Amino acid sequence: MTDDDMRSRHAVVVGGGLAGVTAALQLADAGVGVTLVEGRPRLGGLAFSFQRGDLTVDNGQHVYLRCCTAYRWFLERVGGAALAPVQERLDVPVLDVGRSGRPRLGRLRRTALPVPLHLAASLAGYPHLSLAERASVSRAALALGRLDPADPALDGIDFATWLSRQGQSPRAIEALWDLVGVATLNARAPDVSMALAAMVFKTGLLSEPGAADIGWAHVPLGDLHDTLARKALDAAGVRTEISTRVRGVRRAEHGGWRVETGGAPLEADTVVLATAQRETRALLPDGALEAPDRLLDIGTAPILNVHVLYDRKVLRRPFFAALGSPVQWVFDRTEASGLGEGQYLAVSQSAAQHEIDAPVAELRKRYLPELERLLPPTRQARVRDFFVTRERTATFAPAPGVGRLRPGARTRVPGLYLAGAWTATGWPATMEGAVRSGFTAAAAALQALGRPHEHPLKEAA
């Protein structure tokens, strides 16, 4: 196929989250004309920012790891890598107030030694586990390293069952496995597919020394996922239509596709549905998937974020994790939000099924005393503002058996592809998984159009 033939081809990408933006960029970079349609008035999906007075607020705290090579590609592609740097070496302060009632600090840090020795010194000195528990964790980590996350049998058991078989105590699960797992998987060990748990821990902790080094945006997420993403799309020649709801996708008479919106329909040779699973199910034409209702069986899990503005600095570190408290992870968002005086802390609460609908007054009563327990300087500080953001369907639920429900990028009808973190990426519902799904959908579409395109990540090709 000639370049002129490719330029005459047109694709419509439905959904302007990370998956959709990635698919659109990949298709456009290969010479396809692309229209990206997004129902919201912005891009970025569920990783976005909004204004609250003079404050720029992220709807939730999002982080990534050095091993998230697809999301790092995305940051580079939109020109935002310097705005979301990765820490030089993994260093997670962990405060425990559950045993003595006073904060006790431990740290999960790595060295430059090869895997698995890179975490040996940190684990040996981790004060939140007994000597016997530290030894058992080491044995479980070695056993985990021998697993194949792609083994379908692992998807049928839960992480807690596997940990119990490895001799992990409830304390070890709380102070280490769930400390990491809840934040990355948005579920506790009994509710997590062992396949996804193995993938997260094996990739993040056991693949290379720096794999789990943490990165996060030092600017509002909207600067990266909306403003810079839109500039990159414009530069690539993508036509972006926001605040445009897609009402249907059907075959056109000439054999292509017709995407129905509130305005004039869009004609396309290829369509990528980069929407949430329920929205995708509603848009799928008959015969697109063998069992389309399976998409409705993919559950969702909520994330709650508590935002507290103090009149003075109460936290010296950029973030910390907590034990013995309802608080999970706390991040300093002062500079990124544009706050001029005082300090702005964001408390990120994953697997928040029991709190997602709680009134703000109840959450305030629960979390302000907990922050005082964890951070004594807050006891002398005045709370200038307290508010909550809720994402009731923040991620797909990583429950045992979810692997068999997640479809691939290709459908049963030519020219229609699926993208989204909930598709069969092998990853949990992360920004990394979303970008990878965009790669896969675009690659499948380009192959069908006769223009194979080199995968940006050689190891994922």
Secondary structure as GFF3:
##gff-version 3
##sequence-region A 1 461
A	DSSP	alpha_helix	3	8	.	.	.	ID=ss1
A	DSSP	beta_strand	10	14	.	.	.	ID=ss2
A	DSSP	alpha_helix	18	29	.	.	.	ID=ss3
A	DSSP	beta_strand	33	37	.	.	.	ID=ss4
A	DSSP	beta_strand	49	52	.	.	.	ID=ss5
A	DSSP	beta_strand	55	58	.	.	.	ID=ss6
A	DSSP	beta_strand	63	65	.	.	.	ID=ss7
A	DSSP	alpha_helix	69	78	.	.	.	ID=ss8
A	DSSP	three_ten_helix	81	83	.	.	.	ID=ss9
A	DSSP	beta_strand	91	96	.	.	.	ID=ss10
A	DSSP	beta_strand	104	109	.	.	.	ID=ss11
A	DSSP	three_ten_helix	117	119	.	.	.	ID=ss12
A	DSSP	alpha_helix	120	124	.	.	.	ID=ss13
A	DSSP	alpha_helix	131	145	.	.	.	ID=ss14
A	DSSP	alpha_helix	152	155	.	.	.	ID=ss15
A	DSSP	alpha_helix	159	165	.	.	.	ID=ss16
A	DSSP	alpha_helix	170	172	.	.	.	ID=ss17
A	DSSP	pi_helix	173	177	.	.	.	ID=ss18
A	DSSP	alpha_helix	178	185	.	.	.	ID=ss19
A	DSSP	three_ten_helix	189	191	.	.	.	ID=ss20
A	DSSP	alpha_helix	194	206	.	.	.	ID=ss21
A	DSSP	beta_strand	214	216	.	.	.	ID=ss22
A	DSSP	alpha_helix	221	222	.	.	.	ID=ss23
A	DSSP	pi_helix	223	228	.	.	.	ID=ss24
A	DSSP	alpha_helix	229	236	.	.	.	ID=ss25
A	DSSP	beta_strand	239	241	.	.	.	ID=ss26
A	DSSP	beta_strand	246	251	.	.	.	ID=ss27
A	DSSP	beta_strand	257	261	.	.	.	ID=ss28
A	DSSP	beta_strand	266	268	.	.	.	ID=ss29
A	DSSP	beta_strand	270	273	.	.	.	ID=ss30
A	DSSP	alpha_helix	277	283	.	.	.	ID=ss31
A	DSSP	alpha_helix	294	297	.	.	.	ID=ss32
A	DSSP	beta_strand	300	310	.	.	.	ID=ss33
A	DSSP	beta_strand	319	323	.	.	.	ID=ss34
A	DSSP	beta_strand	329	332	.	.	.	ID=ss35
A	DSSP	alpha_helix	334	337	.	.	.	ID=ss36
A	DSSP	beta_strand	343	350	.	.	.	ID=ss37
A	DSSP	alpha_helix	360	374	.	.	.	ID=ss38
A	DSSP	three_ten_helix	376	380	.	.	.	ID=ss39
A	DSSP	beta_strand	383	396	.	.	.	ID=ss40
A	DSSP	three_ten_helix	402	405	.	.	.	ID=ss41
A	DSSP	beta_strand	416	418	.	.	.	ID=ss42
A	DSSP	alpha_helix	431	448	.	.	.	ID=ss43
A	DSSP	three_ten_helix	458	460	.	.	.	ID=ss44
###
